[in-house]
Amino acid sequence: MTIKVIATGSTREERADGNWGLSLLVGDALLFDTYGVPAVFQRRLQEEGIDVSAIRDIVISHDHWDHTCGLWSIMLRTKGCRVHVCPRASNALVKNIELFGGTVNSCGEFQLIRDGWVSTGELPAAYNGNSLYEHALVLKSPLGPVVVTGCAHPGICSILEKVRHWSGSGIYLVLGGFHLLDAADAEILEIIARMKDLGVANVAPTHCTGERATELLRERFGSHFITIRNGTHVDLPE
């Protein structure tokens, strides 16, 4: 199975320009988040030759514009798509999914999405003084779970601790946003040490991880660091 990076905005320049967000295709039929700029998102889908009509499940990690803005153009081209959200996603998001003909699935706790693919259920976070809820995607592999994160607002280690407790094993790969964009070196290094304690074997950071955190992750994980950019294909163990 392959995870394809459809679109990612991960530099300060991209953030300032509003060209920001994340979207990944897992296999052929599950989309994880839908980026923040619909025109860029649609162009990248075309460049990757993605058959949008084959998408059956969409996981929205959390209800922020940079992960949801491409959703509606996708739903216009799919029929009966299931959209997996946190139970405390906004009423507007839920109602619009239903208006566009989708089925809403609320993931309160660990919940099967497809065979071997599981939502962590929502985890709480604070963002700009408000409450925020986010869930991650866990893919089972023979070498340990693969964890896919949107922004990791609840804390990347909090997410990984929950997965480790649930799975009882080390984590083969963490891929996505780690939300360390504004973190100091000491905090980043502490988080890296904790990730290693939790048995994380490989990392593939992008989006809101931040350039300094990405540099330190590359340094500490060495050959077990995977560079992520638009068009990257990450092959998972079968």
C-alpha positions as CSV (number, residue, x, y, z in Angstrom):
1,M,0.0,0.0,0.0
2,T,1.1,3.5,-0.8
3,I,0.5,6.9,0.8
4,K,0.6,9.6,-1.9
5,V,1.2,13.2,-0.9
6,I,-1.3,15.2,-2.9
7,A,-0.6,18.6,-1.5
8,T,1.3,20.1,1.4
9,G,2.2,23.6,2.4
10,S,5.1,23.4,4.9
11,T,7.3,26.5,4.7
12,R,6.9,30.0,6.2
13,E,6.6,31.5,2.8
14,E,3.8,29.2,1.8
15,R,2.1,29.9,5.1
16,A,2.4,33.7,4.5
17,D,1.0,33.3,1.0
18,G,-2.0,31.2,2.3
19,N,-0.9,28.2,0.2
20,W,-1.2,26.1,3.3
21,G,-2.6,22.7,4.3
22,L,-2.3,19.0,3.8
23,S,-3.9,16.2,1.8
24,L,-2.8,12.6,1.4
25,L,-4.2,9.7,-0.5
26,V,-4.1,6.3,1.3
27,G,-4.3,3.5,-1.2
28,D,-6.7,4.4,-4.0
29,A,-9.9,5.1,-2.1
30,L,-9.2,7.0,1.2
31,L,-8.4,10.7,1.3
32,F,-6.9,12.2,4.4
33,D,-7.7,15.9,4.6
34,T,-8.3,18.1,1.6
35,Y,-5.8,21.0,1.7
36,G,-6.6,24.7,2.1
37,V,-6.6,26.0,-1.5
38,P,-9.1,24.3,-3.8
39,A,-7.4,25.3,-7.1
40,V,-4.0,24.0,-6.0
41,F,-5.7,20.8,-4.6
42,Q,-7.5,20.1,-7.9
43,R,-4.4,20.8,-9.9
44,R,-2.4,18.3,-7.8
45,L,-5.1,15.6,-8.1
46,Q,-4.8,16.0,-11.8
47,E,-1.0,15.9,-11.8
48,E,-1.1,12.7,-9.8
49,G,-3.7,11.2,-12.1
50,I,-6.1,10.5,-9.2
51,D,-9.4,8.9,-10.0
52,V,-11.6,11.0,-7.7
53,S,-14.6,8.9,-8.4
54,A,-12.9,5.9,-6.7
55,I,-12.6,7.7,-3.3
56,R,-15.0,6.1,-0.8
57,D,-13.7,7.6,2.5
58,I,-12.5,11.0,3.5
59,V,-10.9,11.6,6.9
60,I,-11.0,15.2,8.1
61,S,-8.5,15.4,10.9
62,H,-9.9,18.6,12.3
63,D,-12.1,21.5,11.4
64,H,-9.6,24.1,10.1
65,W,-9.8,25.7,6.7
66,D,-6.4,24.4,5.6
67,H,-7.7,20.8,5.9
68,T,-11.2,21.2,4.7
69,C,-11.4,23.8,1.8
70,G,-10.9,21.2,-0.9
71,L,-13.6,18.9,0.5
72,W,-16.6,20.3,-1.5
73,S,-15.0,20.0,-4.9
74,I,-14.3,16.3,-4.1
75,M,-17.8,15.6,-2.9
76,L,-19.3,17.0,-6.1
77,R,-17.5,14.2,-7.9
78,T,-18.2,11.3,-5.5
79,K,-21.4,9.6,-4.6
80,G,-22.2,8.4,-1.1
81,C,-18.8,9.2,0.2
82,R,-18.3,8.6,3.9
83,V,-16.6,11.5,5.7
84,H,-15.1,10.7,9.1
85,V,-15.0,13.7,11.5
86,C,-14.6,14.3,15.3
87,P,-17.9,14.3,17.1
88,R,-17.4,17.9,18.1
89,A,-16.8,19.1,14.5
90,S,-18.8,22.2,13.8
91,N,-22.5,22.0,12.9
92,A,-21.7,23.9,9.7
93,L,-19.2,21.3,8.5
94,V,-21.5,18.4,9.3
95,K,-24.5,20.0,7.6
96,N,-22.5,20.8,4.5
97,I,-21.2,17.3,4.2
98,E,-24.8,16.1,4.3
99,L,-25.9,18.7,1.8
100,F,-23.3,17.5,-0.6
101,G,-24.6,14.0,-0.4
102,G,-22.0,12.5,2.0
103,T,-22.5,10.3,5.0
104,V,-21.0,11.7,8.3
105,N,-19.3,9.2,10.6
106,S,-18.3,10.6,14.0
107,C,-15.2,9.0,15.5
108,G,-15.4,9.4,19.2
109,E,-12.9,6.7,20.1
110,F,-10.8,4.1,18.3
111,Q,-13.1,3.2,15.4
112,L,-12.7,1.0,12.3
113,I,-12.9,3.0,9.1
114,R,-11.8,0.2,6.7
115,D,-10.1,-3.1,7.2
116,G,-6.9,-2.4,9.0
117,W,-7.5,1.4,9.0
118,V,-8.6,3.0,12.3
119,S,-9.4,6.4,13.7
120,T,-7.8,7.3,17.0
121,G,-11.0,9.1,18.0
122,E,-11.0,12.7,19.0
123,L,-8.3,14.2,21.3
124,P,-8.7,17.6,22.9
125,A,-6.5,20.6,22.3
126,A,-6.5,24.4,22.8
127,Y,-6.0,26.7,19.8
128,N,-6.0,30.5,20.1
129,G,-7.8,30.3,23.4
130,N,-10.5,28.0,22.0
131,S,-11.1,24.3,22.3
132,L,-10.2,22.1,19.3
133,Y,-10.6,18.4,18.7
134,E,-8.6,16.3,16.3
135,H,-8.2,12.7,15.3
136,A,-5.5,10.8,13.5
137,L,-5.5,7.8,11.2
138,V,-3.8,4.5,12.2
139,L,-2.9,2.0,9.5
140,K,-1.9,-1.5,10.6
141,S,1.3,-3.0,9.1
142,P,3.4,-6.1,9.9
143,L,6.1,-3.9,11.3
144,G,3.9,-1.8,13.6
145,P,1.2,0.8,13.2
146,V,1.5,3.8,10.8
147,V,0.2,7.0,12.3
148,V,-1.1,9.7,9.9
149,T,-1.6,13.2,11.5
150,G,-3.1,16.4,10.2
151,C,-1.7,19.0,12.6
152,A,-1.3,17.2,15.9
153,H,-2.8,20.1,17.8
154,P,-3.3,17.8,20.9
155,G,0.5,17.1,20.9
156,I,2.2,14.6,18.7
157,C,3.4,12.6,21.7
158,S,-0.2,12.6,23.1
159,I,-1.4,11.0,19.9
160,L,1.4,8.5,19.8
161,E,1.0,7.6,23.4
162,K,-2.7,6.8,22.8
163,V,-1.8,4.7,19.7
164,R,1.0,2.9,21.6
165,H,-1.4,2.0,24.5
166,W,-4.0,0.8,22.1
167,S,-1.7,-1.2,19.9
168,G,0.8,-2.5,22.5
169,S,3.7,-2.2,20.0
170,G,6.2,0.3,18.7
171,I,5.2,2.6,15.9
172,Y,6.6,1.9,12.4
173,L,6.0,5.4,10.9
174,V,4.6,8.8,11.8
175,L,3.6,10.9,8.8
176,G,2.0,14.3,8.7
177,G,2.0,17.6,10.6
178,F,3.6,17.6,14.0
179,H,2.7,21.1,15.0
180,L,6.2,22.3,16.0
181,L,6.4,25.3,13.8
182,D,7.0,27.8,16.6
183,A,8.6,25.4,19.1
184,A,12.1,26.1,20.6
185,D,14.9,23.6,20.1
186,A,14.7,22.3,23.7
187,E,11.1,21.5,23.3
188,I,11.6,19.8,19.9
189,L,14.5,17.7,21.2
190,E,12.4,16.6,24.2
191,I,9.6,15.6,21.9
192,I,12.0,13.7,19.7
193,A,13.4,11.8,22.7
194,R,9.9,10.9,23.8
195,M,9.0,9.7,20.3
196,K,12.0,7.4,20.4
197,D,11.0,6.2,23.9
198,L,7.6,5.3,22.4
199,G,9.3,3.1,19.7
200,V,8.8,5.3,16.7
201,A,11.0,3.8,14.0
202,N,10.5,6.2,11.1
203,V,9.3,9.8,10.7
204,A,7.9,11.7,7.7
205,P,7.1,15.3,8.9
206,T,5.5,18.0,6.8
207,H,3.0,20.9,6.9
208,C,3.0,22.6,10.4
209,T,6.0,20.7,11.7
210,G,8.3,23.7,10.9
211,E,11.6,23.9,9.2
212,R,13.7,23.8,12.3
213,A,11.9,20.9,13.8
214,T,12.2,19.1,10.5
215,E,15.9,19.7,10.5
216,L,16.3,18.3,14.0
217,L,14.1,15.3,13.2
218,R,16.3,14.6,10.1
219,E,19.4,14.8,12.2
220,R,18.2,12.5,15.0
221,F,16.4,9.9,12.8
222,G,19.0,9.8,10.1
223,S,18.3,7.2,7.5
224,H,14.9,6.7,9.1
225,F,13.8,10.2,8.1
226,I,11.5,10.4,5.0
227,T,11.4,13.7,3.1
228,I,7.9,14.8,2.3
229,R,7.0,17.1,-0.6
230,N,4.2,17.3,-3.2
231,G,4.2,14.1,-5.1
232,T,6.1,12.0,-2.6
233,H,4.9,8.3,-2.6
234,V,5.6,6.4,0.7
235,D,5.3,2.6,0.3
236,L,4.2,0.8,3.4
237,P,5.2,-2.7,4.4
238,E,2.6,-5.3,3.3
